[in-house]
Every structure is written in C-alpha cells, then in structure tokens.
Amino acid sequence: MASSETNVWRQRKVLSLNSMQFNRYLLLRYVTAGFFFVNLYWLVLMSPTTSWVKWLPFSLVLVHGAIAIEQASKYWHHQHDLPVTKWGYFFQSMTNVGLLIGLGLGASHQVVPFFSTRGSQLTMIGVGIGLLLALLVERRTWLIEHDLDAYYARLTAFKASLN
C-alpha cells in the first residue's frame, strides 16, 4: 500500500511541476490568443479587398498560430528558449509600427477600408496598445529565456520544497 501511495505522490509532484512550468508562459499565451483573434478578424474584414495589405493579417495569423504551437509544446518540453515567440512578436511590433506610420500619414482607407476616417483615430489607439503589448511580450520572453522572471524564482522554490 505504501508503494502505491508513494507512486501517487510522485505523479502529483510531476503534474504540479509541469503545471507550474507551463504557467510561466501564461501571459504570453493569453496575449498570443488575443493577437491571433484580432488579426483573424482583420483578415476576415479585409478579405473582399484587392489591396496587398490583406496579406499582413494573413501572415500575422500564421505567425501567431506558430507561436501558439510553440507555447503548447512547453507543457512537455521544459526548455526556456522561445525562438518563434521572439521573432513572431518582433514581426508583430514592426507591423504595428508600420501601421501607426501609415495611419498617421492618412492611409487608413488602405489599412482599414471598412472604417470611416473618424475611426482611424480609434484604430491608431488600438494599434498603439497592440504595440505596447507586443513589446511587453518581447520583454517577458527575454526575461524567461534568461531565467530572470519572477515566476522562475517561485518555480525554483517550489521544486526545492518537493524534495
């Protein structure tokens, strides 16, 4: 009986550690899901246009899909390297900078043809918030890759308490 209790305890420790290591990427997963659906919505609204700009949301949906796959793999593979996330959010940041410049120069009819000219100010605010979120994720990615995030210290303390 003691052997089965030990085995159950060991399985619970492994499950707890897996969950804690996976939760280290929680902010990244939520922001990625947000960007995925915002870009998907933009893609759907841009689909009837003939503008080359519709390829931006298409490529961003693919990028965030790849980031989501990388994030999901972190449940089983506990390495802290995040190459897809790092480059994907760099691409998202540069896209947002380009969109802000384009909207500022009056190209709102090409970027968001489904909004009126008055809606371009709100679009600029949304793109600016998106840029800040992308930069936040890039910073968080750097911290995780260098084991400098606050969650890593909690994870290390939890590992030590299990022994």
Stockholm file with secondary structure:
# STOCKHOLM 1.0

chainA/1-163         MASSETNVWRQRKVLSLNSMQFNRYLLLRYVTAGFFFVNLYWLVLMSPTTSWVKWLPFSLVLVHGAIAIEQASKYWHHQHDLPVTKWGYFFQSMTNVGLLIGLGLGASHQVVPFFSTRGSQLTMIGVGIGLLLALLVERRTWLIEHDLDAYYARLTAFKASLN
#=GR chainA/1-163 SS CHHHHHHHHHHHHHHHHHHHHHHTTHHHHHHHHHHHHHHHHHHHHHTTCCCGGGHHHHHHHHHHHHHHHHHHHTTTCCCCCCHHHHHHHHHHHHHHHHHHHHHHTTCHHHHCTTSCTTHHHHHHHHHHHHHHHHHHHHHHHHHHHTTCSHHHHHHHHHHHHHC
#=GC SS_cons         CHHHHHHHHHHHHHHHHHHHHHHTTHHHHHHHHHHHHHHHHHHHHHTTCCCGGGHHHHHHHHHHHHHHHHHHHTTTCCCCCCHHHHHHHHHHHHHHHHHHHHHHTTCHHHHCTTSCTTHHHHHHHHHHHHHHHHHHHHHHHHHHHTTCSHHHHHHHHHHHHHC
//
